[in-house]
């Protein structure tokens, strides 16, 4: 009887731990950015592209695209998403582009930054993440084109 009770307790604890972990890592989000994205800090502003950066992620051998943008108030780094996803969207950025950016204001490497959810340029909209910060590329295969989902 005692062994059965202990086994039941361990199973219940294990299930609670897995459930809590799944809640934090919901929808395959990058663990660091999931913690950083904050719905309460989402804002929309207009800024001009100053620089386009390709950032390597060594652990995944992938590249992310960041923009340095500037408006009258500040210069800030905007995190877009993986290069392969942006290439599939056929949405190009150039120095001097005026953008309307929506995203969560965060602190990244001790500097202010934005995790973009949506970018508007010349009336066209690039959707990057949903309102909770989950990326639209989740479940897509690298270089697969729009809407082609991988089998998970």
Secondary structure, DSSP 8 states (H G I E B T S, - for coil): -HHHHHHHHHHHHHHHHHHHHHHHTGGG--HHHHHH--GGGEEEEEEEEEEEEEEEETTTTEEEEEEEEE-SS-EEEEEEEEHHHHHHHT----TT-EEEEEEEEEEETTEEEEEEEEEEETTEEEE-B-TTS-BTTTTB-TT--TT-B---
